[in-house]
Amino acid sequence: MSDLVIAVGLCVVVAIVYAVAALIQARFAHMTVRELTRVPIWWVAQVLNASGAALHVVSLGFGPLSLIQPLGVLTLVIAVPVAALSAKRRVTRLELTGMACTVVGLAGLTLIISTSGKSAALGTGQLVGLLAVSAVLVVGLGVQGSRPGASPLWEATAGGLAFSVCSALCQTTVVHFGDRGLAILAEPVTILTIAAIGSYAIAATVLTQRSYRHGLGAPLAVTNLVNPASATLIGVVFLGEELGAGTVAITLAVACGITAALGVMQLARARDAHPDELPVQV
């Protein structure tokens, strides 16, 4: 079995786990984090998120960040039929169309992205630069989203960015561990990386949880678009990963991106069309 097949298989499992966790979190999105800590089922969602994150880290050992991260969009596709099942209804035509567009667009993008290279790791300078830039962006977006009356999509964007940075840091740790073993744990750069992973993971969890306060569809869609887009940018700018070159490849990538975005928009609209599935007061 090739590394690519293993990576894709793990990503599908991760998407299922994250989808179930997101559906649970959305049911209690009206609560504060302090209140949520007293809700047992919310902790189940966190266990699922942690399990998904662990599998995601494993998948980074089998493929580049620019391939692994776009597959996270499958979380939204999987969440739709699960939400319909939990609400005891059928998947609507708009949802089916949205899922089809998302899968087609995503498949095209993953074929265009180069996957022949090995997983890369951030150097010290690249690590510091990424942390500095991303911290400013995540904090800025989070503050904007916390203002009274602000759209939850600001926090969804911040959460997606935090998740992608966390993935890049995890890939760096995995690659260094594979090269040098447990000896890397004593290095200051590794300690900084692990601390940053924990910080970004917590930030992403809190930000996405807050973004679900007016419904799951649109925030989950935004998070799952920002996540792969920013991860691909990180992969290209900081890790030296390559995308398909040439006019034809760029044109196809744009077309696939538009198709996937259209699909996600349809899924978000379809999800928001069911007010009975919005967060409930308990």
C-alpha positions in Angstrom: 0.0 0.0 0.0 1.5 3.4 -1.1 2.0 6.3 1.3 -0.5 8.3 -0.7 -3.3 5.7 -0.1 -2.5 5.5 3.6 -2.5 9.3 3.9 -5.9 9.7 2.1 -7.4 6.8 4.1 -6.4 8.4 7.4 -7.7 11.8 6.3 -11.1 10.2 5.6 -11.2 8.7 9.1 -10.1 12.1 10.6 -12.9 13.9 8.7 -15.5 11.5 10.1 -14.2 12.0 13.6 -14.1 15.8 13.3 -17.6 15.9 11.7 -19.1 14.1 14.6 -17.3 16.3 17.1 -18.4 19.5 15.3 -22.0 18.3 15.4 -21.8 17.8 19.2 -20.1 21.1 19.7 -22.7 23.0 17.7 -25.5 21.7 20.0 -24.0 23.6 22.9 -22.5 26.6 21.1 -24.6 29.1 23.1 -22.6 28.2 26.3 -19.4 29.7 27.6 -16.3 27.6 27.8 -16.6 27.5 31.6 -20.2 26.2 31.3 -19.1 23.6 28.7 -16.6 22.1 31.0 -19.6 20.8 33.1 -21.3 19.1 30.1 -20.1 15.5 29.8 -21.1 15.1 26.1 -18.9 18.1 25.2 -15.9 16.3 26.6 -16.8 13.4 24.3 -16.4 15.9 21.4 -13.0 17.0 22.8 -11.9 13.4 23.0 -13.0 12.9 19.4 -11.1 16.1 18.4 -8.0 14.8 20.2 -8.3 11.5 18.5 -8.7 13.1 15.1 -5.7 15.3 15.8 -3.6 12.3 16.6 -4.6 10.5 13.4 -3.9 13.8 11.5 -0.4 13.9 12.9 0.1 10.3 11.8 -1.1 11.1 8.3 1.5 14.0 8.0 4.1 11.3 8.1 2.8 9.8 4.8 2.1 12.9 2.7 2.9 16.7 2.4 0.9 19.3 4.2 -0.5 20.8 0.9 -2.2 17.4 0.2 -3.3 16.4 3.7 -4.9 19.7 4.7 -7.3 20.1 1.7 -8.9 16.8 2.5 -10.2 18.4 5.7 -13.0 19.8 3.6 -14.5 16.3 3.7 -15.5 17.1 7.3 -18.3 19.4 6.0 -19.4 16.8 3.4 -19.6 14.1 6.1 -21.3 16.4 8.6 -24.3 17.0 6.2 -25.7 13.4 6.0 -24.9 12.9 9.7 -26.8 16.0 10.6 -29.7 14.9 8.4 -29.7 11.4 10.0 -29.7 12.9 13.5 -32.6 15.1 12.6 -34.5 12.1 11.1 -34.8 13.6 7.6 -33.4 13.0 4.1 -30.5 14.8 2.5 -31.9 17.6 0.4 -31.2 18.2 -3.3 -29.2 21.4 -2.4 -27.1 19.3 0.0 -26.4 16.6 -2.6 -25.4 19.2 -5.2 -23.2 20.9 -2.7 -21.5 17.7 -1.7 -20.9 16.8 -5.4 -19.4 20.2 -6.2 -17.2 20.0 -3.1 -15.9 16.5 -3.9 -15.3 17.3 -7.6 -13.4 20.5 -6.8 -11.4 18.9 -4.0 -10.5 15.9 -6.2 -9.2 18.2 -8.9 -7.2 20.3 -6.5 -5.5 17.3 -4.9 -4.6 16.0 -8.4 -3.0 19.3 -9.4 -1.0 19.6 -6.1 2.4 17.9 -6.3 2.6 14.9 -3.9 5.8 13.3 -5.0 8.0 15.1 -2.5 8.6 14.0 1.1 7.1 15.7 4.1 9.1 18.8 4.9 9.9 20.5 8.3 10.2 24.2 9.2 13.6 25.6 9.9 14.2 27.8 13.0 13.8 31.0 11.0 10.8 29.7 9.2 9.2 28.6 12.5 9.7 32.0 14.2 8.4 33.8 11.1 5.3 31.6 10.9 4.5 32.0 14.6 4.9 35.8 14.5 2.7 36.3 11.4 0.0 33.8 12.3 -0.3 34.9 15.9 -1.0 38.5 14.8 -3.6 37.2 12.3 -5.3 34.8 14.7 -5.5 37.3 17.6 -6.7 40.1 15.2 -9.5 37.9 13.7 -10.5 36.6 17.1 -10.8 40.1 18.6 -12.8 41.2 15.6 -15.2 38.3 16.0 -15.6 38.9 19.7 -17.1 42.4 19.3 -20.8 42.7 20.0 -22.9 41.9 16.9 -19.8 40.7 14.9 -20.2 37.8 12.4 -19.1 34.5 13.8 -17.3 33.9 10.5 -14.4 36.1 11.8 -13.8 33.5 14.5 -14.3 30.6 12.0 -11.6 32.1 9.9 -9.3 32.5 12.9 -10.0 28.9 13.9 -9.2 27.6 10.4 -5.9 29.5 10.3 -5.0 28.2 13.8 -5.7 24.6 12.8 -3.5 24.9 9.7 -0.6 26.4 11.6 -1.0 23.6 14.2 -0.8 21.1 11.4 2.4 22.6 10.0 4.0 22.5 13.5 2.9 18.9 13.9 4.4 18.0 10.6 7.7 19.6 11.6 7.8 17.6 14.8 6.9 14.4 13.1 9.7 14.9 10.5 12.3 15.8 13.1 11.3 12.8 15.2 11.7 10.5 12.3 15.2 11.9 11.5 16.6 12.1 15.0 14.3 10.2 17.4 13.7 11.2 21.0 16.8 13.4 21.1 14.8 16.3 19.6 12.8 16.6 22.8 15.8 18.2 24.5 16.2 20.9 21.9 14.8 24.4 22.6 13.2 24.7 19.2 11.3 21.5 19.8 10.1 22.7 23.1 8.9 25.9 21.5 7.2 24.0 18.7 5.3 21.7 21.2 4.2 24.7 23.3 3.0 26.4 20.1 1.1 23.3 19.1 -0.8 23.2 22.4 -1.5 27.0 22.2 -2.8 26.9 18.7 -4.8 23.7 19.3 -6.6 25.4 22.3 -7.1 28.6 20.3 -8.6 26.7 17.3 -10.9 24.7 19.6 -12.2 27.8 21.4 -12.6 29.9 18.3 -14.4 27.3 16.3 -16.7 26.5 19.3 -17.6 30.2 19.5 -18.2 30.4 15.8 -21.0 27.8 16.0 -23.2 30.1 18.1 -25.5 31.0 15.2 -25.4 27.6 13.5 -23.0 25.0 12.2 -23.1 25.3 8.4 -21.5 28.6 7.4 -18.8 28.6 10.1 -17.8 25.0 9.4 -17.7 25.8 5.7 -15.4 28.8 6.3 -13.1 26.9 8.6 -12.8 24.1 6.2 -12.0 26.5 3.3 -9.5 28.6 5.3 -7.8 25.6 6.8 -6.6 24.0 3.5 -6.0 27.3 1.8 -3.7 28.7 4.5 -2.0 25.3 4.9 -1.3 25.1 1.2 0.2 28.7 1.4 2.3 27.7 4.4 3.5 24.6 2.5 4.5 26.6 -0.5 6.0 29.6 1.2 7.6 28.0 4.2 8.1 24.3 3.4 9.0 24.5 -0.3 6.2 22.3 -1.5 5.3 22.6 -5.1 2.0 23.1 -6.9 1.3 22.3 -10.5 2.9 24.8 -12.8 1.9 26.2 -16.1 -1.1 28.0 -17.6 -3.2 24.9 -17.9 -2.6 23.7 -14.3 -3.3 27.2 -12.9 -6.5 27.5 -14.9 -7.7 24.0 -13.7 -6.8 24.9 -10.1 -8.8 28.1 -10.3 -11.8 26.2 -11.8 -11.6 23.5 -9.2 -11.3 26.0 -6.4 -14.4 27.9 -7.7 -16.3 24.6 -7.9 -15.3 23.6 -4.4 -16.2 27.0 -3.0 -19.6 26.8 -4.8 -20.2 23.4 -3.2 -19.3 24.7 0.2 -21.6 27.7 -0.2 -24.5 25.4 -1.1 -23.8 23.2 1.8 -23.7 26.2 4.1 -27.0 27.5 2.7 -28.6 24.1 3.0 -27.4 23.6 6.6 -28.7 27.1 7.6 -32.1 26.3 6.0 -32.9 24.0 8.9 -33.4 26.1 12.0 -34.5 23.1 14.0 -30.9 21.9 13.9 -29.4 25.1 15.4 -27.9 25.1 18.9 -30.4 24.3 21.6 -30.8 25.7 25.0 -30.4 23.2 27.8 
